[in-house]
Amino acid sequence: MPKDTSSFELTLPSRPKHMTLTRWLLEAMRSAILDGRLGPGTRLPATRDFALQYGVSRGTVVNVFEQLGADGYLRGHVGAGTFVSEQLPRGLRGIQKPAAPSRILPEPLADLPQAKHGARPFRLHLPAIADFPLKVWARVASRRLRRLSASQMAGGDMRGYRPLREALAGYLGSSRGVKCHPDQIVILSGVQQGLDILARLLLKPGDAVWMEDPGYFGATIAFRNARARIIPVPVDELGLSVSRGKQLFGRAKAVYLTPAHQFPLGMTMPLERRLDILEWAADVGAFVIEDDYDSEFRFEGSPVAALQGLDRNNNVILLGTLNKLLFPSLHVGYAVLPPALIDPFLASRYGTDVNAGGLIQPILCDFIVEGHLGRHIRRMRELYAGRLGALLGGGGKYLKGLLDISPVQAGLYTAGFLRNGMLSEEAETAAFAHNVETMGLHRFALRRPKVNGLLLGFAAFDEREIRNGLVRLAEALDSL
């Protein structure tokens, strides 16, 4: 077991009246070890420092340490210090390792099987982490941290590091057709934080919000937590049906959309449908929450601009993330807000946190400004296109008559539609039993009849892993 290389001051209980110093110190130290507050291998302060801290003689401390050593609680090395024994006498350990915590997952995922040994094909939303330019990132991070200023360490603007917001405004304007000033951008930990804040800010209990059906359960959770009235609006081949939304509840306060790559079915909303959404929102004064979660990776056709770039009435709020562009533990996303919402959004955000990932923001800014993000996106777009091709080709070979895989135009995943009479629930369970990680489309349906199919993430897996995963999936779908 590794040893602590340095020690901290020890906090011990006050000495009861009429108890000698030696007895108090001995019992307090023994209790701290047995309770686990001083773990095995912990280095203790020097006897001189310990004596000064508690105002006792060094001789008293030495005697107590020696007694604890004789009893097996401590061990000492000349010139190295005194440490809590790593092997306490049997029967003396008073702290037990807690049981593994139960998985607390939202309702749509509560019964989802979990892989125990890392990601397996076809886990969703996972980028190609193994192909991330880690050496470049480390070089940028090292240089930035050496130049870190006191103001950057202090946290600064609640909207986030201004040079990063400027870099994002330039990137979004050129690559996504977004029209915004850097002051309209707020740095977040990810899309989910933005959804949580917006749900509480825009919707009072009972207010209606349109939700794609099937759609992203993270948005559903945020709206339910705000006690909003969710209006499931069916998705057709063009995306959310505006005409059905008007029939169901025409004067909703907001609508949640994934227009560039509908989650989970994958279609791209065409211009005419986008204009219909914006016209409806302007007529009724509704906000449009646009989730642009992975549209940077487009494999064919011309780039599709964000809905926000078409907005003339400041109705659209754009949410995006860099966690899928780079790596999930980055925990950096953003909101592009209409000017009138900036101050209310920041005030609402203040109730949960002040700033997301403060130290990482200057590093990320340099990574963008120096051109590394653009190069990485271009490289990953080519890589992911090849992996999607391997998935489609292998699907036609191994899954014929079992699952039709949709040839999506963008993103990190695609949907497969069952053709063998299986339900999504059955297919998902069978796949997991054959060492394949996928999610059934039933998990995303709100009110509409369930679409029987599976979601297949391809971005994180090379062609060999994809082929092997397809073979196992074919065995699973053929098993019933």
LINURRA-V229242 format. One record per backbone hydrogen bond with DSSP energy under -1.0 kcal/mol. NH is the residue of the N-H (numbers start at 1). CO is the residue of the C=O. Records with the same first field share a line. If there is no record, write none. Layout:
NH->CO  CO
This chain:
4->41
19->16
24->20
25->21
26->22
27->23
28->24
29->25
30->26
31->27
32->28
33->29
34->30
35->31
37->32
38->32
41->84
42->39
44->82
50->46
51->47
52->48
53->49
54->50
56->51
61->57
62->58
63->59
64->60
65->61
66->62
67->63
68->64
69->65
70->66
71->67
72->69
73->68
74->68
75->83
77->81
80->77
81->77
83->75
84->42
85->73
92->89
109->106
110->107
112->109
123->120
129->127
131->128
132->129
134->132
137->133
138->134
139->135
140->136
141->137
142->138
143->139
144->140
145->141
146->142
153->149
154->150
160->157
165->161
166->162
167->163
168->164
169->165
170->166
171->167
172->168
173->169
174->170
175->171
176->172
178->172
184->181
185->182
186->335
187->159
188->333
194->190
195->191
196->192
197->193
198->194
199->195
200->196
201->197
202->198
203->199
206->227
207->204
209->229
210->254
211->231
213->233
215->444
220->216
221->217
222->218
223->219
224->220
225->221
226->222
227->224
228->223
229->207
231->209
233->211
235->213
236->239
239->236
241->234
245->241
246->242
247->243
248->244
249->245
253->208
255->287
256->210
257->289
262->267
266->262
269->259
274->270
275->271
276->272
277->273
278->274
279->275
280->276
281->277
282->278
283->279
284->280
285->281
286->281
287->253
288->315
289->255
290->317
291->257
292->319
297->294
298->296
299->409
306->176
309->306
310->307
311->308
317->288
318->336
319->290
320->334
322->332
326->322
330->327
331->328
333->188
334->320
335->186
336->318
337->184
341->338
342->339
345->341
346->342
347->343
348->344
349->345
350->346
351->348
352->349
353->349
361->357
364->360
365->361
366->362
367->363
368->364
369->365
370->366
371->368
372->367
373->367
375->371
376->372
377->373
378->374
379->375
380->376
381->377
382->378
383->379
384->380
385->381
386->382
387->383
388->384
389->385
390->386
391->387
392->388
393->389
394->390
395->391
396->392
397->393
398->394
399->395
402->399
403->399
404->417
406->415
408->406
411->297
414->456
416->454
417->404
418->452
419->402
427->423
428->424
429->425
430->426
431->427
432->428
433->429
435->432
436->431
437->121
441->453
443->440
444->441
454->416
455->439
456->414
457->122
458->412
459->412
461->458
466->462
467->463
468->464
469->465
470->466
471->467
472->468
473->469
474->470
475->471
476->472
477->473
478->474
479->476
